[in-house]
Amino acid sequence: MSHLQIDAPHAQANGETDSHPLLTELLDLLRELTEENDDFRSQQDDAQRWYNQGYARGMARALRELGAHEQVADIFGNRDDAASGETATLLPWEKALAHGYRMGYQETHDIWQQFPAPATAHADASNG
């Protein structure tokens, strides 16, 4: 598993970092999904909002595992990103949340593994 090579000691005030463009894009998506779907609990008839919130929770967990703890906390706060995402249930909107969680978690890891960390990319370029 590849880990984030976070060059900046802390995320800047706007939540962006200069360490890796992919990290910035993933954090932007996390911010967008979190803000747009913050009221998902009051929208039980809108499974897409529940899926999107689950996806954000899965992304948050994956990004924390990859080393972006502070950046995720700036966006996602201290929410328990796994609390609802791993619970099996019969309610359709909660199924959407759980499925979104699994997909957000897996796809964040999959995307990150496709791109080398900046230090690795630089070393590869100088060897070639």
VENFEN-V97632 format. One record per backbone hydrogen bond with DSSP energy under -1.0 kcal/mol. CO is the residue of the C=O (numbers start at 1). NH is the residue of the N-H. Records with the same first field share a line. If there is no record, write none. Layout:
BEGIN
CO->NH  NH
END
This chain:
BEGIN
12->15
16->12
20->24
21->25
22->26
23->27
24->28
25->29
26->30
27->31
28->32
29->33
30->34
31->35
32->36
33->37
37->40
39->42
40->43
43->46
46->50
47->51
48->52
49->53
50->54
51->55
52->56
53->57
54->58
55->59
56->60
57->61
58->62
59->63
60->64
61->65
62->66
63->68
64->67
66->4
68->72
69->73
70->74
71->75
72->76
73->77
79->81
80->83
82->86
84->87
91->95
92->96
93->97
94->98
95->99
96->100
97->101
98->102
99->103
100->104
101->105
102->106
103->107
104->108
105->109
106->110
107->111
108->112
109->113
111->114
112->115
117->121
118->122
119->123
120->124
121->125
122->126
123->127
END
